[in-house]
Amino acid sequence: MLAVLSVEIRKLNRSLAALLAVAAPTLIAVFVFFNMLRGKQPAPWDMWMTSAMGIWAFFMLPMSVTALTALVAHMEHGPRSWDHLRALPVARWKIYAGKAACVLALVAAMSAAVLGLTWAAVELAAAIKPQLRPTGPFELAGYARTLAMMFAAALLLIAVQLWTALRFASFVPGLAVGIGGTFFAVVATSAKQGVVLPWQMPVNMLATEAWRVNTALGLGAGLGAVALVLLVLHLSRREVL
């Protein structure tokens, strides 16, 4: 399994995955930076960090997962290398499990980058305009916990997108699912039924109602873990993708 992961990491290094992993959190940090510079009065740390995490969970996370899974799948679909991979003396399930593990690791790294880059953006803005330095404590543990919960709640979303991207040779189905899911998550933000939509589960970690947080986290993490296992089993048993 370590050999498979090593190969997948080398493939990602030669792709645009690293650029994507940096670009998405950076865009959020840039937005926070310029938004803070526009202010007249200092605001609490909690406002800036919650704003960044909300943007990440609401839009950037689902769209980044859509793009990332399409990229990972296209590395094999494009050159038609599935037949070669499946002919190697390696258990087929390890190939798909390795891809899933790399996607999960990248999304986790991007989540951590949202925290680190947003903090850096706020500190830079405060250095430029000291009168805007945030008030209140910087609750690192609390912000990290919220982002970790968002990542866990996004497992079902990641599984659906990766399954679609690997199952179909064309990148269109995966993009259609991702764009459609994000659209319905946006328009159903305040609907109670939206809590069961995979693309809305991460942002529900910021909800004030405990039932929304618990439902989205339980469904996203629990069903997501099951879906990832089923993904590996299903694709490893198929003869042709």
N, C-alpha and C positions, 0 to 999 in steps of 0.2 A: 504493500500500500504506500509506503514511503517513496518508492521509486515512481509510482504513478503520480503522486503529489508533486514530486520534483519535476517531472516532465510537464505537468500542467502549469506549474509556476513559471517555467522557462517559456512556455507558449504565451502566457499572459505578459511576460516581460517584453516579448516581441510584438505585442498587440497595442491597442490604444486603451487597454484596461487601466493602466496606471494613470494615464492622462484623465480618464473619466473619474477615477477615484479621487483625484486631487481637485478637478474642476468643480464638481458639484458642491463640496463643502466650502470651497473658496468663494464661489458665487454668493453663498449665504453670508459669509464673513464680509465680503465687499458690500453687500446690501446693508448689513448692520452698521458697518463703518460709516458709510455716507449718510445713512439715516440718522445716526447719532450726531454727526457734524451739523446736521440741519437743526438740531434742537436748541432751545434757549435756556432750559432748566435741566439740572441733573435728574436722572431717573434711576430707579433701583436696579441692581444687578439682575434681579429676578425677571424684570421686564425684558431686558435685552436677551437673556438666555432663553426665556420661554418663547420669545418671538422667533429666535433662530431655530429652536427645536420644533416649533409649530410649522415653520416653512419646510423644514426637513421632512417631517412626518407627513405633512399634508400633500406636498407636491414633489419635492426633489427626491425623496426616498423611492416612491413608486416609479417615477420616470427613470431614475438611475438604475433600478433593478431591471426595468424593461430593456434599457439600452445594454446593460451589462450581460444579461442572459442571452440577448440576441448576438452580442459580440462573441461570447464564449461558444455558442452553438455554431456560429458561422465559421469559426476557425476550423471546424471539421466538415461542415456542410459545403463550404466554398470549394475547397480542393478535393471534395468527395473522398475523404480519407477514412470514412467509417469502416469500410471493408478491411482496410489495412489494420486499423486499430483492433477490430474484433477478431482478426486472425492471429494477433500476438498471443504468446503463451502467458497470458494474464487473465485472471477471472474477469469476465465482462462486467460484473457488478462493480468492480474496483474502478473501472474507467469512469462510470457515471457517478459513483460516490466521490471520486477525486474532483470531478468538475463541480459537483454540488458543494463540496468542502471549500473549494477555492472561491466560489461565489459568496458563500456565507462569510468567509474570512475577509473578503474585500468589503462587503457591506458593513461588517463589524468595524473595520478600519476606518471606513468613511464616517460612521457614527462617532467614533472617537475624534476624528478630525473636525467634525462639526463643533464639538466642545472646545478643542484646543484652538482652532482658528477663530472662532467667535470671541473667545477670551482675548486673543491677541489683537483682534480688530478693535474691540472695545478699549483695550489698554492703549493702542496706538491713537485712537481718536481722543482719548482722555489726555494723552501727552501733547497733542496738538492744541486742544482746547481744555485746559485744566479745570475750568469752571463746570464742565460737563462730567467730571469723574463720577461714576455710579455710586449711589448711596447703598447702605446696607451691606450685609455679608455676601461673599461669593461662596455659595453652598456647593462646593465641588462634588461631594458625595451624593447630594440630592440630584444634581444635574446628570451625573454619571448613571445613577440608578434609573432615572427617567429614560435616558437614551438606551440603556440596556433593556428596559421593558419594551421600548419601541422596536428594538431589534428582535426581541422574542415574539412580539405580536406580529411582526412582518414575516415570520417563517412560512405561513400559509401563502402569502403573496409571492414570496420568493419561489416556493415549490411550484405554484401554478405557472408562473412565468418561465421558469427553467424547464418544466415539463413540456410546455407548449413549444418553446424554442428548440429543444432537442428533438421533439417528436416530428416537427415539420421542417423539411429542407428549406423552404422559403422563410424569410424573416418576417413576411407580412402578417401571418397569424399571430405571432408573438407581439408585434407592435400593435396590432389591432386590439388584442386582449388588454395590453397595458394601457393604451390610450383610452379605450372604452371604460376600463375599470376605474382609472383616475377621474374620468369625466363624471361617472355616476357617483363616485365618492365625493366630488365637489358639490354636485347638485343635491346630494342627500345628506349633507353635513349635519343638519339638525334633526333628521328623521331617526326615530328609534330603531327602525329596521336597518339603518345604515351601519349599526354596530356589528352586524354579521357579514358585512362586505369586506373581503380581505384587504382591499386597497384603502379602507378607512380605519382598519384596526389599529395601526400605529398611532394615528393622531388622537385616538380615543384615550391614549395614556395621559393626555393633558386634560381630560374631562374632569369636571367637578363632582359628577355623580359616581359613586363607588361602583355601582352595578355596571356602568358602561366600561369602566377600567377593567374590572374583573372578568366581564364577559368577553371583551375583545382580547384580553391577554390569554385567557383560557382557551378560547377558540383558535386564536392565531398561533400560539405556541403548541398546543396539544394537537390540533388537526394538522398544523404545519409539519410537525415531526413525523406524524403518520404518513402524510403526503410525500415527504422526502423519501421515506422508506419504500413506499409504493412506486414512486418514480423510478428508483434504482431497480427494483424487481421487475417492473413492467418493461422498461427499455432494455434491460440486459437479456430478456427472453425473446425479444423481437429479432427476427432474422434480417429484416431490411428496414431502414429508417426512411 
